[in-house]
Amino acid sequence: MQKLNRIERLKEESPPSDFEKRLERLDWEQLTKEDRFYLSNYGIYASSLRPDRCMIRIRFDGGNPTPPMLQTVAECARDEGVQILMTARCQMELHGIAPRRLYPLWQRLHAAGLSTFQTLSDNFRALVTDPLSDCVPDAQIDTFPLIEAIRQRFLRRPEWIGTIPRKFNTALVGRHTPSFNPWHNDLLFALARKNGRWGFNIYLGGRFNATARDADIFCLPEEAPDLFEAIARTYRKHGYRGSRSKTRIFHLIDTVGTAQMRTWIEREMGRSLPEAGELQTQSASLNRDERLPIKRYGHFGEIDPDTLQQAAEKAQREGLTLRLTPRQELWAFDPGAVATHHLHTETSSDSSPGAPSLTACAGSRYCALSLWDVKKDLALLPLERFRKLGVNLGFSGCLKGCGRHYHSDLGIIGLRTNLYGPTERAARIFLGALQAPDPAPGRMLYYSVPLRHLNALLLTILEDFEESGLESFERFSREVLAVYPIEFLQVWYLIRQLHPLEPRTIRYFLRHDHSALLEAVEAVEAGSFLGDLHENVRRLSHRLWDRPSQKTDNPL
């Protein structure tokens, strides 16, 4: 019998669904740890690290708001003098709320038809899908009605408020080339085909550093709500409730395996389930939605009240559809114009890179856990180069990974380090996330790179990608980077910055001509590819990144 963690003991003492009747009587200036947990089930985040700056998260399943909803958000933000963020789960957050204003603001939002329920803590977070799933030709299944049907199964239902072991993220992909990478979700409905019918293959167990695994289940669209609920009941019944660091459905699958999970899910469904069909979901790196007539609002997930108000009024006046997207943007478009334009561009042979997606966590301005002011510090990076090459970037301010750094072409965690001199800002670097048909998270390239050398490293990696001539960084990762052990790449990119290598040496690397590559590198850096690669990484990194006055033998 596992020992319950503190949160689970709280749930046993008093179900989270019972807490709503206590909201009116709370002392909002003196919240306890227990209060903070229960409030999170209602979308209210009050951190003990910043007790004077609270947050409310607003739920938009499918990222599908109406103009009046967004007008309300804009008016509330303006009246309260707080900031608006858009998240990678297509939700919106109001930041900087004074504790005494939390309950009146929460009431105002709900009175206007908005919901904050189950957006935090151990709940089914907002369901996400492609923002164009109901209007582009490559969409075989309109996922928006399915999202609404699934949402009705759990939202504001007492048996589902805070009762699962940990947070649970779900994505439904009904088109061939989605505009975002969905493989990090706990549950992914991925477009598939079997026996001449469109449906979904089911994948389970994604998280910040892992991709979801094939559950070998095919699901017809009309069966999706029942299957979601069967998976939910399985997780609630069998999920671990011990250490909070090991309670995601990932950990359950890691222990019992997908075959056992399938058996439990079938038991909850009351019947056997068909085996997976042929996966039709392709990589988001093939997506070309940037060419479509869409007005995009937001800057690294931030949007000011006036801009939001104007977008909502324009959409209402012109009959435009509004969508919050996993790219942390608000889109406004005419579905008919998008469909017509998409039909025209599909015949194009243009192989130019797609628009990059940039996923950024809230950063230290809004989150006490972050070590960097991510929204501001993004400007320090070579973003124009990323945009030109269509390379996706995930930027997290701490190890929690809200910036999806494991699931991007290039990923960054903002850190501090004293490895190369006095304590300074630094970044942990990840590269090479893969998507369909064989998804995999990115690999950690360097544990810690000083900020003063970060752009030089990123530009060097981008130079190799551009020189490869491949149409996407994901293909570069799959066909070039993935061939080499990560220790080899660590040494390679240190040498690339230490020495002006000849073009032919770069070509040897891109073509995997190992013998010629070793010979060419030996000419400029004797012994670097021989012996202990880890030792070479340590030696070369200190040579490249140490401050002039810093001499150290600290291990990397």
N, C-alpha and C positions, 0 to 999 in steps of 0.2 A: 504494500500500500504506500503510494507516494505521499510525502509530506507536502501539504498545500502551501503555496507562497502567501505572502501577506495579503495580496489583492484578492486571492481566492477565499481567504478566511473572511475578508470583509464581505464578499458576495454571499457567503453562507450566513453571516450575521444579519444582513439586510440586503435583499435584492436591489440592484441599481434602479429597477423600474419603480420602486417605492419612494425614491428620493425626490421626485418632482413635487410632491405635496409639501416638502420642506423648504423649497426655494424661497418662498415669500418670507419665511421666518429666519433665514440665514443671517449671521453677522458677516457681511461681505468684506469688512475690513479686517476680520480676524479668522480667516479660513484655516481649518485644520487639514492635516494630511488626508484624513478620511473624506472631508468635504471636497478636496481637490480631485480625488479619484472619482467620486460620484458625479461631480459636476462635468467631468470629461465625457461622460456618457450622454450629456445633453449639449455637447459642442462648446463647452466653456473651459478654457485653459487658463489656469491661474497658477503660475510657477512660484515656488517659495524663493527661487533665485531672484525674481523680479516681481515682488508682490504688488508693486504700484502700476505695472503695465501688463494688462491681461488681454486675452484674445478670444474671439468667438469665430468658430468655423461654420460656414453655411453650406448646406448640402445641395448639389446639383447633379443628380444621377444622370449619366450620359452627357453631362455638360450642356444641358438643354434648358436654359432660362428663357423667360418671357421678358419683353421690354419693361413691363411694370415691376417685375422682380428686381431687375438691375437698377431701375430708377430708385426703388426703395433702398437698396444697398448704398447707392451714391448719396442719397439724402441723409441716411443715418451716419455715414462716414463724415459728411460735411458738418452736420449738426453736432456730432460728438468730437470733431477734430481728430479723427483717427485715420490710420492708413489702411489701404486695401491691397491685399495680395491675391494673386491667382495661383493655384497649386497645380502640380502635375497630375492630380486626380480630379481635375476639373471642378474643384471647389473654390470658394472665396473665403478669405479670412479678413476680419477687422482687427487690427493691432493697435495697441497703445490705449486700451480702455481702462479708465479708472475703476477700481473695484466697486465703488458705490453705484456706478452706472451700468454694471453688468446686467442686473436683472431687468431694469427698465428697457434696456436695449434689446435683450433677449425676448422680452414680451412684445416689443414693437415689431421685431422681425417675424415672429410667429403670427402676430395679428395680420400681417400683410401676406400671409400664405407661404412664407419661407420656412424651411426646416433646418435645424441644427442638430437634430437627434442622431446619435450614433456615428458622429464624424470623428470621434477620438476614442481612445482606450480600446477595450476588447470587443470590437464590433465589426460588422460588415461595412467597410468604408464605401464611399461613393463608387458606384459601378461606372466603368469607363468604356468608351467605344470610340470608333473613328468619327470625327465630327461631320463627315460627309457620307455616312453609311446609308442614308436614305435618298441620295440624289446623284451618285456617280455611277457610270456604266459598269465599273469593275466590282460594284457591290452586289453580291448575290442574295444577301439576306439583310433586310431592314432590321437592325438590332434595337431600335428605339422602343417599339412596342414590347419586346422581350424584356428590356431593362425595366420598364414600368411594371410588367407582370412580376418580375423577380422582386423588385422593390416592395411591392405590396405584401410579399410573403414575410418580411421581417421588420419593416420600418414601423417604429412606435409600437411594436407588439411586445408586451412585457416579457414573454418567454425568450426574446432575442435581444433585449437591451442589456448589454454587458455580460452575457452569459457564456460566450465562447472563450477559450483559453487565451487568445491573443488577437490582435488585429488581423483582418482578413481582406485582402484586395482581390477584386474580380475585374476581368476585362472580357468583352465580347467583340470579336473581330468578324465582320460579315463581308469584308471586301478582300480582294486579292492582295492589294498593296496598301496596307495601312500607313497612316502618316506618323506613327509612333511605334516604338519597340514595346510590345506587350508581354515579353517573356519573363518579366520579373514578378508577375502576379501570382498570388496563392492559387488562384483558379483562373484558367484561360480557356474560353470557348473559341477555338481557332477554326476558321473556315475550312471545310473539308467536303468531300463528295464520296458517296457510296451507293452502289446499285442505281445509279442515275439520279440520285436525289441530293440536294444540297443540305448540309447540316454543319455540325461542329465536331472536331476531335477535341477531347478533353485533356488538359495538362494541369498538373497539380504541383504545388510546393515551391514556386518561385519566391524569391526574397531579395534583399538588397544585394547579396553576393552570390546568388544562384538562380539559374533559369528553371522554369517549371518543367516537370518530367511527364512523359507520355503515359497516361493512365490506360491506354488501349480501350477507349470507349468512344463510340460514335453516338451523337445525339441529334435528332431532328429538331428544327427550331421550336416547334410546339411543345417539345418535351423539356426544353431548357429550364423553365421554372421548377418543374418537379425534380429534375436532376440537381439543380442548385440546392434545393431544400434537402434532398437526400445527402448530399455532400456536407451541407451545414450540420445536419443531425449527426452524421458520422464524426465530424470534428468535435462537436460539443460532447458527444458521448465518450470518445476514445482519446481525445487530445490530452497532452500532458499538462499538468497544472502545478508542477514543482517549480524549479528554477525559472524565473521569468525570461532568461536568455535562451531557454530551450523549450518554448511552448508553441511556436508557430507550427502550422501543419507540415512544414518542411521536416521538422524533427520527428514527427510521428511517422512520416513516410520513410525517412532515413532509417528508422528502427524496424518497422514492420514490413516495409516494401510495398510496391504498387499493387502486387497481386492480392495481398491481404486487404488493402484499401478498397480495391475493386469488389472483393467479397462483401465487405461491410456496406459499401454503397448499394450493391444489388439487394442486400437484405433490407435496407431502408426503402428502396424502390419497390420491393415486393416482386421482383422479376429479374431475370437475367438481362444483361445489356449487350448490345452488339459490339463487336470489336471495331477498332478505329478504321476509318475510311482513308482515302487518299488526301493528304494534307494539301490544301490550296492556298493557305496563307503564305505570302512571300515576304521577303525582307522589306522593311520600311526604307532601306537605301534605294529601292527602285521607285519610290513614290515621287511624283512630279506635281503635286498639288500647288506648288509655289507659282505655277503658271496660270492658275485659275483666277477669275475675277472675284477676289475675296479682299475685303478690307480687314486688316489686322490691327488690333489695339493691344497695348501693353509693352512694357520694357523690362525684360528679365523677370516677368511675373508681377511687376508693380503697375498699378494703374491709379491715376488720381480721380477723385470724385467727379470733377467737371468733365473729364474725358469719358468716363463711364456714363454719365448722364447724357452727354451728347450722342454717344453711340446708341444708347437705348432709345432716345427720341428719334434719331435718324431711322433706326430699324422700324419703329412703330409708324413713322410717317410714310416710309417707302415700302412697307410690307416685307422687310428683309428678315431672314432667319438669323438668330444669334446662337453661337455655340462657344462654350468654354472648352479649351482643348488641352490634351496632355502636354502640349508645348508651352503651357502657361501663357496662352494668348486668348483674347476674345476675338472671334471671327464674326463678321457680318456679311451676308451674301444672299443673292437671289438664287434659289435652288435650280430654277429653270435655266438661268444663264450659266451656272456652273456645269449642269448636265450637258448643255449644248457645246460649251467650250471644251469640256473634257472629251467629248466624242470627237471633236476636231483634232485636239492635240494628241490623242491616242495613236493616230496614224503617223505621227512625226517620227523621223529616224534620229532626231537629236538625242545624243547620248551625254549631254552635259550633266554635271552632278546636280542632284536635287538640293533643295534648300536645307541647310543644316538646322537641326533642332538644338536648342541650348536650354538645358534643364539646370536650374539653380535653386539651391535650398534658400530658406529665408535669410540666413546670415545673421551676424551678431547684432545688427540693428533691431532685429525682431526676435531672435532666439538666443537665450543665455548660454546654450551649449556650443554655439559656433565660435570658432577662434578667428574667423575672418568676417569682415563686412562684405559678404559675397556679392550683393547687388551692386555695391560700389566698386569692389575690387575686380570684377569682371572686366572693367575698362582697362586694367593693366595688361590684359592678354591680347594676343594678335588676332582679334575677332574678325577683322576684315579678311585675313588669310583663311580663317575657318570658313567664312561665308563664300569666298571665291571658290574654294575647293569642295564645298558641300560636306564638310566634316562635322560630325555631331560631338558636342561637348557636354559632359555632366560634371557639375561643380558642387561639392558638398563642403560645408564648413566644419564638419566633425565626422566621427566614425559611424554615426547612425545612418548616413548614406542617403539623405533625402534628395540629393542632387543626382541620384542614379549613376554614380561614377563607374560602377561595375558594368553598366548596361549601355555604354556610349562608345563611340569610336575612340575617344580619348577622355579619360576621367581624372578628376583632381580632387584631393581632400586638402583643405587648408589646415596647416599645422604650425607648430613652433619647433625649432631645433637649435641645439648647440653643438652639433657634430662638426661644424666647419668654422667655428668661431663663437663669439658671444651670441647669446640667444637671439634668434631672428625668425622672421616669418619664412615658412617653407611649404612645400607641397608634396604629397604622395601621388605618384603618377600611375595610372592604369591605362592599358590600351588593348584594343582588339576584340571588343564584344562582338559576338556572332548572333545572327538571328536565324530564321527559317532557311533551310529545312533542318539544320542541326545546331540549335542555339547553344551558346556557351557564354558565361560572363567573361569580361576582360581580365587580363592578367596584370598583376602588379609589376610595373617596370622598375620603379625606384621607390624606396622607403621614404626618402626625404631629399628634396631638391631645394636649395635656397631660392627664395623668390628672385633674387638678383640674377639668377641664371636660368630661371624657368622659361622665359620666352625663347632663349637661344636653343634650349632643348626641344621645345614644341616646334619651332620653325625647322629644326633639323629633321625631325620625324616627318613633318609635312613636306619637306623637300624630297625625301625618299618616296613618299606617296605620289607626288606629282611626277617625279622621274619615272615611276613605274608605268605610267600611262593607263592604269586601270581606272574604270569609271566610278568606283566608290571606294571609300576607305575600308568598308567591310570586306570587299573583295581583296584589297591589298592585305588586310589582316589574315584572310583565309589562305591566300595563295602565296604570300611572302612571309609575313611575320610568324604565322602559326607553324611554319616549317622549322623554325629555330627554337631551341630551348631558351627560356627567359634569361638565363645567365649569359648566354651568348649575346642576346640583344642588349643587355645591360652594358657589356664591354663594348659592343659595336657603337652604341650611341655616345659613349664617353670618348672613344677614339675619333668618331666623326666630328666631335667638337674640339678635340685637341689638335687635330691635324687636317690640313686642306687636302683631302684625298682626291686622286685623279678620277675623272668621270668613269673610266673603265672599272675602277674598283667598286664604285657604286653599282655598276651593271652586274659585276660578279655577285654582289649581295642579292640583287633583285632576281637574278637567274639561278640562285643556289649553286653557283659554281664554287664549291667549297675549297678545292685545292688552289685554284687561282686566287680566291679571296684571301686565304691564309698567307699565301706567298706575297701578295700585294701589301697586306697589313704588316707583315713581318718587316717589310722594308722601311716602315716608318715607326713601328713600335715593337721592338724586339721582344718576343716571348709573351705578348699579350694574349694570344689565343692558346697558349700552351699551359699546362699545369693546372693550378687551382683557379677556376674562374672566379669564385667568390673573393679570393685574395686579390685578383686583378681588379675586380670591381672596387674593392676597398682602396687599393693603391691609386687607381686612376681617378676615382671620385674626389679623393682628397687633393690630388694634384690639380684637378680642374676647379674645385669649388671651395677649397680652403681660402679664408681671408689671408692676405699676405703675411700678417703677424702671427697667424695661427699654425702651429705645428702640432699635429696630434696623430696618435695611433689608434684612436677609437675605432671599433669595428663599425661598418656601415649598418 
